[in-house]
Amino acid sequence: MFDLRPAGYVIGLLVMVLGMTMVVPMALDWFDGSLNWAAFGLSSFATILIGGGIALACQNTANVGLNIQQTFFLTTGVWFVLPIFGALPFVLGATDARFVDAFFEAMSGLTTTGSTVFSQLEELPRGLLLWRGLMQWFGGIGVVVVAMVFLPVLRVGGMQIFRTEGFDTFGKILPRAAEISRSISSIYLTLTALCFVAYSMAGMQIFDALVHAMTTIATGGFANYDNSFANMGSAVEYVAVVFMILAALPFVRYVQLMGGSVRAIFADPQVRAFIVTATIVIAILVIWRISFITNSYEYALRKAAFNGVSILTGTGYASDNYMLWGSFPITFFFLIGLIGGCAGSTSCSIKIFRFQLLFASVSAQIKRIHSPNGIFQPRYAKKSVPEEVISSVMAFFVLFMVTLAVLAVALGMTGLDAVTSISGAAAALGNIGPGLGSEIGPAGNFAGLNDIAKWLLAAGMLIGRLELMAVYVLLTATFWRG
């Protein structure tokens, strides 16, 4: 049994930080005269107390470097423990939610999934709406740090191809994480501030602009209204499209851009592939809407761009009920939700670079069949891709599809219909947000699902957010014996 205390120390500190963050929505509810401030006060006190206790109990290992087992445990432990405490304001506050619903909402927030069990959001205290936004905002920056620091060195799903942009020594994981966090924090804050200003100038109220700026840059999708962006106005939709795309690009490229390397972001093959994919998605949806739904080119472009980019990036906003667009768009939305944005961004799902490596591998294999004596190596960014990376990506694809199938079957066994089961599994595992159908589609939410289904979906969000392997490795006996 290996020593869990170094990971426990970091988890305890992060729980404390989460508790301190609750003071912000508490102050807002107190300012608004809402009695809900007391729920945040109690939640904050309990969270800081317990987090501090965990950190103090593990303090004597604070300066000890993390080995690979402790790193895996820390990566998964953070995303499992924080939603437990993030759920407290929903249990104790105005929503008076049962723990299963509160945990589902908190997990959805911190994993930037965007699925919700709450309705009549307009009537909730502003503190709770702000808390939902804050959870997604913190979850978004956490995702970037994990993608840039932990996953490459853990060789999860082909992420080791980006290892040169991270670090090489396990013992330096925590210092390197802190360094990268500082680097991207300024970028993250700047994008959020720009998005806030743009939303405000487009006509959003100040509070709405703040919360939606946080959930847009996190590609999370929590909105302050049941109908999401349906009544926000055309200018707001265009602003959202721009910032959802920006948030789906790798943040390390923004760091390089700020350092004066303008070429870096445009030279990245996954950035180019993502932009091309987004353009194709929008074009297909525009053509469909003009052909079968409306003859207004601007309206078709706006709705296609907003909803297409929202699902592609895994943000999960909706400005229209695309379940009414016809059978083809429904299938199309399901498929593009499994693509995702770039690695090292706040977006989710399979990620563009894995499809690029898959196609490169298939292309090389076809060439070998055509010319058996030739030597053909998959290439990415003009470099040969090691066999280890290709194998890791292939394993990820297989495991993703198997997990999706098992989760869908499990949901079906709880009594859900096929569309709800399959799309719900994809929405959770891909951290997309809305599913398909009348119940969990863009016009519905997850409140009506049974408790077992909610627990299964919450587990799917965690597994998908941490790229599957980081969670599954903890379930092996070999890991705990090491």
Secondary structure, DSSP 8 states (H G I E B T S, - for coil): ----HHHHHHHHHHHHHHHHHTHHHHHHHHHHT-TTHHHHHHHHHHHHHHHHHHHHHTGGGTTS---HHHHHHHHHHHHHHHHHHHTHHHHHSTT---HHHHHHHHHHHHTT--------GGGS-HHHHHHHHHHHHHHHHHHHHIIIIIHHHHT-TTGGGGGGGS-S-GGGHHHHHHHHHHHHHHHHHHHHHHHHHHHHHHT--HHHHHHHHHHHHTT----SSTTTTTTS-HHHHHHHHHHHHHHTS-HHHHHHHHTT-THHHHH-HHHHHHHHHHHHHHHHHHHHHHHHT---HHHHHHHHHHHHHHHHTT----SS-GGGS-HHHHHHHHHHTTT---TTSS--SS-HHHHHHHHHHHHHHHHHHH-TTS----EETTEE--HHHHHHHHHHHHHHHHHHHHHHHHHHHTT--HHHHHHHHHHHHTT----SHHHHSTT--STTS-HHHHHHHHHHHHHHHTTTHHHHGGGSHHHHH-
